[in-house]
């Protein structure tokens, strides 16, 4: 069994999820202000977090997915999640992340995304990473721009969320461009 990566920044540790994280995942991602920006069920029912965490190991072992808990280095508190959905054939990945609302506005998302890009390009040898966010979440777009990702387009009213349609805003970054800017 290969070990999950453990990535560190000045303020964060990105590590594999453990079953004990489930209650905090449910609390954070189940908050309406977080759930409105993600394709997750709301309300986030009991056992959903446990099932989601249990799915990570096989996806990681198969090289399909890397999902890491975003935690504060100082206290170990779980504050969010960051993922790479891997496409080995094309040497690319889709980046996804969420940060719990009590931790918004402190630069944690930017720090985690930057570290995950470093892991993807340097450790996994990815050629390209792409990401998207719902149009109702411009803060996510600002994070992606800060780490050097380029806006690649918008899919108008691509997602339906709670009776409203939202744009899908697309970003991407090539490894060669990342090496030139290396936001660190």
Buried (B, 14 or more C-beta within 10 A) or exposed (E): EEEBBEBEBEBBBBBBBEEEBBEBBBBBBBBEEBBBBBEBEBEBEEEBBBEBBEEBBEBBEEEEBBBBBBBBEEEEEBBBBBBBBBBEEEEBBBBBBBBBEEBBEEBBBBBBBBBBBBBBBEEBEBBBBBBBBBBBBEEBBEBBEBBBBEEEEEEEEBBEBEEEEBBBBBBBBBBEBBEEEBEE
